[in-house]
């Protein structure tokens, strides 16, 4: 049996994600669109199935996406066959292009729980920025901590287009020292009582304290940093908000 990849979005995870999150929330989409300019080069690492990338394309922006999950990118290609996308590990992505605007949405930077790896990714984003370019991203905060539960419990159940039941079971454990939320999950697909497919996922997120990510950004040489607590660009003053939105250059 192959080693389970941390935070890898497999086929059942992708199916549920599409059912629950096919379109980006309008306020979040508007936030990321507010930095986009026609004629500028835009990059969306961790673009997934394209709920942000597709509306950017529909508005005529020059955008390229990167994601490791082939399952997610296949969904994106079904929606927009001519999308500029690359299946790659974000650190292994190589491009001669520099980008005027790079964004990582939906708190996806929190998926990198190894802080050395996180620092390397932040530095990679900085290196791919064009002069005067902006890097905008979101991270989850400690306010997102889940209650610990040792046993798998059903948290989500949806119907697929074929009429099957797709169920998500998860348990949670938070490690105070590393600020890591461990949420191992199992996706199960049923036809009535018959289990058709089961897919485990090693889901982990790093939950940030106020001021933590800004220090990392300054260390890699990003000098202009704004931290927001909402998509309306309200300045964050503590970590009681569920997400930090970082605008840096």
C-alpha beads as a LAMMPS data file, in Angstrom:
LAMMPS data file: protein, C-alpha beads

249 atoms
248 bonds

1 atom types
1 bond types

-500.0 500.0 xlo xhi
-500.0 500.0 ylo yhi
-500.0 500.0 zlo zhi

Masses

1 110.0

Atoms # bond

1 1 1 0.000 0.000 0.000
2 1 1 1.411 3.400 -0.959
3 1 1 2.031 6.045 1.697
4 1 1 -0.914 8.359 2.280
5 1 1 -0.087 11.860 1.014
6 1 1 -0.868 14.645 3.446
7 1 1 -3.782 16.809 2.282
8 1 1 -4.008 15.134 -1.140
9 1 1 -7.438 15.619 -2.760
10 1 1 -8.363 12.222 -4.226
11 1 1 -11.361 11.250 -6.354
12 1 1 -14.023 11.067 -3.609
13 1 1 -12.712 14.176 -1.873
14 1 1 -12.826 16.006 -5.208
15 1 1 -16.373 14.785 -5.857
16 1 1 -17.600 16.078 -2.494
17 1 1 -15.692 19.340 -2.899
18 1 1 -17.398 19.951 -6.247
19 1 1 -20.836 19.298 -4.772
20 1 1 -20.303 21.570 -1.770
21 1 1 -17.971 24.229 -3.202
22 1 1 -18.476 24.347 -6.956
23 1 1 -18.569 28.148 -6.969
24 1 1 -16.485 30.571 -4.954
25 1 1 -18.304 32.660 -2.323
26 1 1 -18.970 36.041 -3.916
27 1 1 -17.330 38.124 -1.184
28 1 1 -14.177 36.007 -1.318
29 1 1 -14.099 36.114 -5.121
30 1 1 -14.536 39.901 -5.094
31 1 1 -11.637 40.209 -2.637
32 1 1 -9.201 38.386 -4.925
33 1 1 -10.565 40.069 -8.049
34 1 1 -9.904 43.492 -6.482
35 1 1 -6.156 43.005 -7.061
36 1 1 -6.436 41.820 -10.678
37 1 1 -5.660 44.057 -13.663
38 1 1 -6.160 43.386 -17.350
39 1 1 -2.921 42.754 -19.193
40 1 1 -1.121 41.659 -16.026
41 1 1 0.091 38.087 -15.461
42 1 1 -1.692 36.232 -12.657
43 1 1 -0.782 32.947 -10.981
44 1 1 -3.013 30.847 -8.737
45 1 1 -1.085 28.070 -6.974
46 1 1 -3.325 25.392 -5.388
47 1 1 -6.074 26.300 -7.860
48 1 1 -7.972 23.025 -7.326
49 1 1 -10.967 22.525 -9.579
50 1 1 -11.016 26.183 -10.582
51 1 1 -13.728 27.873 -8.576
52 1 1 -11.590 31.037 -8.600
53 1 1 -9.566 30.484 -11.750
54 1 1 -12.637 29.990 -13.965
55 1 1 -14.357 33.294 -13.051
56 1 1 -11.012 35.083 -13.505
57 1 1 -10.813 33.607 -17.026
58 1 1 -14.433 34.527 -17.741
59 1 1 -13.566 38.149 -16.948
60 1 1 -10.679 38.113 -19.418
61 1 1 -7.741 37.949 -17.026
62 1 1 -4.471 36.266 -18.003
63 1 1 -4.245 33.568 -15.322
64 1 1 -2.328 30.316 -14.889
65 1 1 -3.054 27.673 -12.240
66 1 1 -0.957 25.043 -10.469
67 1 1 -2.171 22.051 -8.455
68 1 1 -0.782 18.667 -7.451
69 1 1 -4.130 16.858 -7.621
70 1 1 -4.814 15.382 -11.052
71 1 1 -8.381 14.684 -9.948
72 1 1 -8.978 18.364 -9.199
73 1 1 -7.383 19.545 -12.449
74 1 1 -9.468 17.084 -14.480
75 1 1 -12.590 18.744 -13.060
76 1 1 -11.192 22.140 -14.026
77 1 1 -10.447 20.969 -17.591
78 1 1 -14.027 19.715 -17.929
79 1 1 -15.248 23.232 -17.155
80 1 1 -12.688 25.163 -19.219
81 1 1 -10.686 22.963 -21.623
82 1 1 -8.371 25.834 -22.628
83 1 1 -7.355 26.763 -19.081
84 1 1 -3.621 27.304 -18.562
85 1 1 -2.861 24.826 -15.789
86 1 1 0.104 22.766 -14.622
87 1 1 0.028 19.630 -12.483
88 1 1 3.003 20.018 -10.180
89 1 1 4.264 20.264 -6.647
90 1 1 4.365 23.980 -5.948
91 1 1 8.082 23.867 -5.070
92 1 1 8.943 21.982 -8.239
93 1 1 7.067 24.375 -10.527
94 1 1 9.501 26.104 -12.860
95 1 1 8.647 29.097 -15.009
96 1 1 10.540 31.844 -16.777
97 1 1 7.546 34.091 -16.175
98 1 1 7.323 36.590 -13.362
99 1 1 3.819 37.346 -12.165
100 1 1 2.248 40.674 -11.330
101 1 1 -0.234 39.050 -8.973
102 1 1 -0.098 35.705 -7.149
103 1 1 -2.916 34.555 -4.894
104 1 1 -3.635 31.451 -2.824
105 1 1 -7.248 31.345 -1.681
106 1 1 -9.376 29.584 0.947
107 1 1 -6.731 29.302 3.658
108 1 1 -4.813 26.769 1.580
109 1 1 -1.440 28.012 2.870
110 1 1 -2.431 26.461 6.205
111 1 1 -2.176 23.022 4.559
112 1 1 1.611 23.320 4.855
113 1 1 2.124 22.257 8.463
114 1 1 5.889 21.822 8.159
115 1 1 7.096 25.351 8.863
116 1 1 10.379 24.877 7.009
117 1 1 8.408 23.808 3.943
118 1 1 6.031 26.731 4.435
119 1 1 8.955 29.172 4.514
120 1 1 10.345 27.698 1.277
121 1 1 6.961 28.107 -0.421
122 1 1 6.616 31.707 0.743
123 1 1 10.112 32.421 -0.588
124 1 1 9.224 30.725 -3.888
125 1 1 6.178 33.001 -4.235
126 1 1 8.325 36.066 -3.542
127 1 1 10.857 34.972 -6.179
128 1 1 8.110 34.601 -8.813
129 1 1 6.754 38.109 -8.249
130 1 1 7.425 40.749 -10.880
131 1 1 8.707 44.146 -9.691
132 1 1 5.828 45.874 -7.849
133 1 1 3.914 42.574 -7.917
134 1 1 1.572 41.530 -5.105
135 1 1 1.193 38.238 -3.276
136 1 1 -2.171 37.745 -1.558
137 1 1 -3.159 34.695 0.468
138 1 1 -5.163 33.449 3.423
139 1 1 -4.377 31.311 6.467
140 1 1 -6.584 29.795 9.159
141 1 1 -6.212 31.115 12.709
142 1 1 -6.277 29.466 16.126
143 1 1 -9.927 30.505 16.316
144 1 1 -10.569 27.639 13.850
145 1 1 -9.534 24.973 16.358
146 1 1 -11.931 21.993 16.366
147 1 1 -13.039 20.147 19.471
148 1 1 -11.015 16.968 19.938
149 1 1 -12.837 13.721 19.211
150 1 1 -11.091 10.340 19.152
151 1 1 -13.659 8.408 17.116
152 1 1 -14.657 8.860 13.494
153 1 1 -17.991 10.632 13.194
154 1 1 -20.023 11.461 10.101
155 1 1 -19.712 15.205 9.509
156 1 1 -21.039 15.551 5.939
157 1 1 -23.337 13.468 3.715
158 1 1 -24.286 14.381 0.140
159 1 1 -25.939 12.790 -2.875
160 1 1 -23.922 12.346 -6.045
161 1 1 -25.447 12.930 -9.492
162 1 1 -25.724 9.127 -9.814
163 1 1 -27.850 9.030 -6.655
164 1 1 -25.147 7.476 -4.468
165 1 1 -24.496 8.593 -0.892
166 1 1 -21.082 10.192 -0.367
167 1 1 -20.168 10.409 3.307
168 1 1 -17.322 12.139 5.109
169 1 1 -16.218 10.744 8.463
170 1 1 -13.575 12.523 10.513
171 1 1 -11.948 12.842 13.907
172 1 1 -9.890 15.699 15.349
173 1 1 -6.881 16.294 17.530
174 1 1 -5.088 19.595 18.101
175 1 1 -1.397 19.735 19.003
176 1 1 -0.737 22.903 21.028
177 1 1 3.031 22.918 20.544
178 1 1 3.017 22.753 16.732
179 1 1 -0.374 24.502 16.375
180 1 1 -1.417 21.680 14.062
181 1 1 -5.025 20.597 13.665
182 1 1 -4.995 16.889 12.790
183 1 1 -8.245 15.810 11.116
184 1 1 -7.875 12.329 9.586
185 1 1 -10.867 11.665 7.350
186 1 1 -12.479 8.823 5.432
187 1 1 -14.673 9.369 2.377
188 1 1 -17.144 6.538 1.694
189 1 1 -19.372 6.048 -1.345
190 1 1 -22.514 3.951 -0.869
191 1 1 -25.215 2.526 -3.104
192 1 1 -27.837 1.965 -0.448
193 1 1 -26.021 -0.104 2.173
194 1 1 -23.349 -1.343 -0.257
195 1 1 -19.950 0.314 0.157
196 1 1 -18.640 1.047 -3.349
197 1 1 -15.441 2.908 -2.529
198 1 1 -13.495 4.145 0.477
199 1 1 -10.803 6.838 0.437
200 1 1 -8.721 7.913 3.474
201 1 1 -7.210 11.378 3.717
202 1 1 -4.506 12.649 6.039
203 1 1 -5.872 16.173 6.536
204 1 1 -3.807 18.620 8.578
205 1 1 -3.741 22.391 8.968
206 1 1 -1.488 24.835 10.793
207 1 1 -3.499 27.375 12.790
208 1 1 -1.827 30.766 13.035
209 1 1 -1.546 33.190 15.916
210 1 1 -1.660 36.935 15.381
211 1 1 1.680 38.256 14.104
212 1 1 3.147 34.833 13.328
213 1 1 2.903 34.790 9.539
214 1 1 3.968 38.435 9.227
215 1 1 7.299 37.621 10.880
216 1 1 7.940 34.873 8.324
217 1 1 7.118 37.245 5.461
218 1 1 9.493 39.914 6.748
219 1 1 12.274 37.340 7.127
220 1 1 12.111 36.477 3.417
221 1 1 12.247 40.136 2.401
222 1 1 8.618 41.155 1.854
223 1 1 8.417 44.640 3.350
224 1 1 4.906 45.895 2.641
225 1 1 2.464 43.682 4.531
226 1 1 -1.194 44.269 5.401
227 1 1 -3.198 41.770 7.470
228 1 1 -6.971 41.762 7.124
229 1 1 -9.609 39.978 9.175
230 1 1 -12.322 40.009 6.511
231 1 1 -12.901 40.148 2.770
232 1 1 -13.931 43.786 3.277
233 1 1 -10.263 44.481 4.147
234 1 1 -10.816 45.296 7.801
235 1 1 -7.438 45.409 9.563
236 1 1 -6.794 42.451 11.891
237 1 1 -5.913 43.322 15.497
238 1 1 -5.971 39.854 17.083
239 1 1 -6.532 36.191 16.207
240 1 1 -10.195 36.003 17.163
241 1 1 -11.097 36.106 13.456
242 1 1 -11.232 32.746 11.660
243 1 1 -8.890 33.760 8.848
244 1 1 -6.040 36.176 8.182
245 1 1 -5.842 37.657 4.688
246 1 1 -2.324 38.806 3.825
247 1 1 -1.489 41.365 1.152
248 1 1 2.239 41.705 0.586
249 1 1 4.809 42.982 -1.859

Bonds

1 1 1 2
2 1 2 3
3 1 3 4
4 1 4 5
5 1 5 6
6 1 6 7
7 1 7 8
8 1 8 9
9 1 9 10
10 1 10 11
11 1 11 12
12 1 12 13
13 1 13 14
14 1 14 15
15 1 15 16
16 1 16 17
17 1 17 18
18 1 18 19
19 1 19 20
20 1 20 21
21 1 21 22
22 1 22 23
23 1 23 24
24 1 24 25
25 1 25 26
26 1 26 27
27 1 27 28
28 1 28 29
29 1 29 30
30 1 30 31
31 1 31 32
32 1 32 33
33 1 33 34
34 1 34 35
35 1 35 36
36 1 36 37
37 1 37 38
38 1 38 39
39 1 39 40
40 1 40 41
41 1 41 42
42 1 42 43
43 1 43 44
44 1 44 45
45 1 45 46
46 1 46 47
47 1 47 48
48 1 48 49
49 1 49 50
50 1 50 51
51 1 51 52
52 1 52 53
53 1 53 54
54 1 54 55
55 1 55 56
56 1 56 57
57 1 57 58
58 1 58 59
59 1 59 60
60 1 60 61
61 1 61 62
62 1 62 63
63 1 63 64
64 1 64 65
65 1 65 66
66 1 66 67
67 1 67 68
68 1 68 69
69 1 69 70
70 1 70 71
71 1 71 72
72 1 72 73
73 1 73 74
74 1 74 75
75 1 75 76
76 1 76 77
77 1 77 78
78 1 78 79
79 1 79 80
80 1 80 81
81 1 81 82
82 1 82 83
83 1 83 84
84 1 84 85
85 1 85 86
86 1 86 87
87 1 87 88
88 1 88 89
89 1 89 90
90 1 90 91
91 1 91 92
92 1 92 93
93 1 93 94
94 1 94 95
95 1 95 96
96 1 96 97
97 1 97 98
98 1 98 99
99 1 99 100
100 1 100 101
101 1 101 102
102 1 102 103
103 1 103 104
104 1 104 105
105 1 105 106
106 1 106 107
107 1 107 108
108 1 108 109
109 1 109 110
110 1 110 111
111 1 111 112
112 1 112 113
113 1 113 114
114 1 114 115
115 1 115 116
116 1 116 117
117 1 117 118
118 1 118 119
119 1 119 120
120 1 120 121
121 1 121 122
122 1 122 123
123 1 123 124
124 1 124 125
125 1 125 126
126 1 126 127
127 1 127 128
128 1 128 129
129 1 129 130
130 1 130 131
131 1 131 132
132 1 132 133
133 1 133 134
134 1 134 135
135 1 135 136
136 1 136 137
137 1 137 138
138 1 138 139
139 1 139 140
140 1 140 141
141 1 141 142
142 1 142 143
143 1 143 144
144 1 144 145
145 1 145 146
146 1 146 147
147 1 147 148
148 1 148 149
149 1 149 150
150 1 150 151
151 1 151 152
152 1 152 153
153 1 153 154
154 1 154 155
155 1 155 156
156 1 156 157
157 1 157 158
158 1 158 159
159 1 159 160
160 1 160 161
161 1 161 162
162 1 162 163
163 1 163 164
164 1 164 165
165 1 165 166
166 1 166 167
167 1 167 168
168 1 168 169
169 1 169 170
170 1 170 171
171 1 171 172
172 1 172 173
173 1 173 174
174 1 174 175
175 1 175 176
176 1 176 177
177 1 177 178
178 1 178 179
179 1 179 180
180 1 180 181
181 1 181 182
182 1 182 183
183 1 183 184
184 1 184 185
185 1 185 186
186 1 186 187
187 1 187 188
188 1 188 189
189 1 189 190
190 1 190 191
191 1 191 192
192 1 192 193
193 1 193 194
194 1 194 195
195 1 195 196
196 1 196 197
197 1 197 198
198 1 198 199
199 1 199 200
200 1 200 201
201 1 201 202
202 1 202 203
203 1 203 204
204 1 204 205
205 1 205 206
206 1 206 207
207 1 207 208
208 1 208 209
209 1 209 210
210 1 210 211
211 1 211 212
212 1 212 213
213 1 213 214
214 1 214 215
215 1 215 216
216 1 216 217
217 1 217 218
218 1 218 219
219 1 219 220
220 1 220 221
221 1 221 222
222 1 222 223
223 1 223 224
224 1 224 225
225 1 225 226
226 1 226 227
227 1 227 228
228 1 228 229
229 1 229 230
230 1 230 231
231 1 231 232
232 1 232 233
233 1 233 234
234 1 234 235
235 1 235 236
236 1 236 237
237 1 237 238
238 1 238 239
239 1 239 240
240 1 240 241
241 1 241 242
242 1 242 243
243 1 243 244
244 1 244 245
245 1 245 246
246 1 246 247
247 1 247 248
248 1 248 249
